[in-house]
Amino acid sequence: MQPGSVEVRIVAAGGWWDAVRVPLDLGADALRHLGDETGAVIADGFSGRLYWLIPPGSAADWELPRVRVLGRGWHVAIPPLHRVTRPGLYWEVSPSRDHEWTSTPRLHSALRTALLRRNSPTS
């Protein structure tokens, strides 16, 4: 990512990272569950989706409802680093050297927990 860039860039997934795309309601639950253990998260204020960056190929076998893993063959819109608020595409959690990727097992667990919470009879 270019530090001085002012434009959204379309970047191929599967090289430096894969992305995990989820609807905002599910993603917000997972984000709360992850807390400080999350890596970079892109929010799309227009489509109501969140995108986590994860190590490439690390979630290729996932089968979770409402969750799409974007790896090789997919492209992701990346906002400039300074864009951290709506409208449009922005960083919900900005990338940093310490928090670029989210741990794939932790993200999977957070998403499963959020899905179970949504499907429980008391929700």
MARKE-856822 format. One line per 8 residues: number of its first residue (from 0); for each residue x, y, z of N, C-alpha, C. Coordinates in steps of 0.02 Angstrom, whole numbers. Each point is the difference from the previous one (the first is absolute). Layout:
<atoms>
NUM	X,Y,Z,X,Y,Z,X,Y,Z | ...
</atoms>
This chain:
<atoms>
0	42,-59,0,-42,59,0,44,62,0 | -18,47,-41,39,61,-7,-20,50,55 | 47,20,44,-17,46,54,-29,66,-23 | 22,27,-56,-24,66,-22,-59,-3,-49 | -25,-58,-14,-53,-8,-50,-65,32,24 | -36,31,-46,-64,31,17,-58,-37,-33 | 15,-49,-41,-51,-36,-37,-8,-72,25 | -62,-24,-8,-13,-70,11,35,-39,-55
8	31,-55,18,35,-43,-49,-33,-68,-1 | -2,-30,-59,-24,-68,-8,62,-44,-1 | 4,-47,48,60,-41,8,-20,-74,-3 | 41,-39,-35,-12,-72,-4,12,-33,67 | -47,-41,21,9,-40,61,42,-62,-17 | 24,-34,52,36,-62,-10,75,6,-4 | 26,61,-3,72,10,-2,27,14,70 | -11,61,23,23,21,66,-50,-18,54
16	-63,-7,-18,-54,-14,48,-60,-27,-37 | -45,-31,37,-68,-15,-22,-45,45,40 | -62,5,-20,-49,39,38,-60,-45,17 | -30,14,56,-61,-35,21,-55,53,2 | -51,-9,-43,-55,48,-6,-61,-26,37 | -28,43,43,-60,-19,39,-48,60,2 | -65,-13,8,-47,54,10,15,38,64 | -17,64,1,17,43,57,-27,-26,66
24	-62,-25,2,-28,-22,64,41,-57,29 | 17,-49,-41,41,-56,22,71,22,17 | 27,43,-42,68,24,10,8,41,63 | -50,40,17,3,41,61,4,-44,61 | -39,-55,1,4,-48,55,69,-31,5 | 26,-22,-57,66,-32,-1,54,50,22 | -6,62,-22,50,51,18,0,11,76 | -59,3,30,-4,7,74,33,-60,34
32	-13,-60,-27,28,-61,29,77,0,-5 | 27,24,-56,72,0,-10,34,54,42 | -32,56,8,31,55,38,67,20,-28 | 50,5,43,67,22,-21,36,-53,-41 | -28,-59,-7,33,-53,-38,-15,3,-75 | -37,50,-21,-14,6,-71,57,34,-36 | 7,-16,-63,46,35,-44,-40,52,-38 | 26,19,-58,-32,51,-41,-69,-22,-23
40	-47,47,1,-69,-13,-22,-23,59,-43 | -22,-16,-60,-27,50,-45,-76,-1,7 | -31,58,4,-73,6,2,-24,32,-64 | -53,-26,-28,-32,30,-58,-67,28,23 | -2,65,10,-60,33,24,-58,-1,-48 | 14,-13,-64,-54,-3,-49,-32,-68,-3 | 40,-53,1,-28,-68,-6,-13,-32,68 | 24,30,54,-11,-28,66,38,-65,11
48	63,0,-18,42,-59,9,66,19,34 | 29,-49,34,67,6,28,45,-50,-34 | 64,17,-7,51,-43,-31,60,-4,47 | 15,-60,24,60,-12,39,56,-22,-46 | 61,23,13,59,-24,-37,31,-57,41 | 13,-55,-34,29,-60,32,57,-26,-43 | 42,-44,28,54,-29,-40,-28,-38,-61 | 33,7,-58,-25,-32,-61,-6,-76,7
56	-56,-26,-24,-12,-72,-1,-20,-30,67 | -3,41,53,-12,-28,67,-73,-16,15 | -46,20,-43,-71,-14,13,-33,-34,-60 | 40,-30,-42,-26,-30,-62,-53,-54,12 | 2,-33,58,-47,-54,13,-61,21,42 | -8,64,13,-55,24,41,-67,-12,-34 | -49,-20,39,-69,-6,-24,-46,28,53 | -5,67,1,-43,34,49,-53,38,-38
64	-63,-4,22,-53,38,-34,12,75,6 | -16,36,-52,4,74,-3,73,25,0 | 48,-45,-8,71,18,1,30,-20,-67 | 38,45,-31,33,-14,-63,74,14,8 | 41,-50,-17,73,8,1,21,22,-70 | 36,55,-4,22,27,-64,76,-11,-5 | 18,-49,-40,71,-16,-10,18,10,-73 | 45,-42,-25,22,5,-70,-60,3,-47
72	4,46,-47,-54,9,-48,-50,55,20 | 5,25,60,-43,53,25,39,65,5 | -35,55,-3,30,66,10,-39,36,55 | 36,40,38,-29,35,57,15,75,-7 | -49,41,14,10,73,1,31,18,67 | 56,36,-4,38,19,60,-2,76,6 | -25,26,57,-1,73,9,69,27,16 | 10,65,-11,63,30,22,7,-5,76
80	61,-2,24,13,-11,71,-32,53,45 | -7,61,-24,-28,53,42,-76,-2,4 | -34,-39,-41,-73,-1,0,-25,-48,55 | -23,28,55,-21,-40,58,-72,15,21 | -37,36,-41,-70,13,15,-42,-4,-64 | -65,-6,9,-47,-1,-55,1,67,-35 | -30,5,-57,-38,-49,-38,46,-43,-42 | -29,-50,-30,37,-42,-47,47,-49,33
88	56,-11,-32,49,-49,21,49,32,49 | 12,-32,57,45,28,50,28,-57,43 | 50,16,40,30,-48,46,-38,1,65 | -34,-55,16,-32,-8,65,55,-10,52 | 51,-40,-18,61,-8,40,58,8,-49 | 38,53,10,55,14,-46,56,-51,7 | 33,-15,-56,56,-47,4,60,34,34 | 39,-40,34,62,23,29,49,-58,-3
96	61,13,16,49,-55,-1,-18,-56,49 | -32,18,55,-20,-49,50,-67,-33,-15 | -42,33,-39,-68,-24,-13,-18,4,-74 | 38,-34,-41,-17,-1,-71,-51,-54,-13 | 17,-62,17,-45,-57,-10,-35,-16,65 | -58,-32,-7,-35,-28,57,17,-75,1 | 9,-28,59,12,-71,6,-60,-37,-29 | 13,-44,-48,-54,-36,-34,-40,-43,49
104	31,-39,44,-40,-39,48,-42,44,46 | 28,56,23,-38,46,44,-59,30,-37 | 10,20,-63,-55,29,-39,-54,-53,-12 | 20,-60,-16,-48,-54,-11,-42,-11,63 | 33,-2,57,-35,-10,63,-48,58,14 | 22,61,-12,-43,59,12,-61,0,-46 | 10,-19,-62,-56,-3,-47,-49,-56,18 | 27,-58,19,-44,-56,21,-41,20,62
112	32,33,47,-35,23,60,-55,49,-19 | 16,47,-45,-50,49,-22,-58,-34,-36 | 15,-49,-42,-52,-36,-36,-44,-40,49 | 30,-32,49,-39,-38,49,-45,45,41 | 27,59,18,-39,48,38,-61,22,-40 | 9,10,-65,-54,23,-43,-53,-54,-10 | 22,-63,3,-46,-56,-12,-30,-29,64 | 19,27,58,-27,-27,62,-71,25,10
120	-43,-39,32,-70,20,9,-10,62,42 | 50,19,40,-7,59,43,22,64,-34 | 27,-3,-63,23,62,-31,-56,36,-34
</atoms>
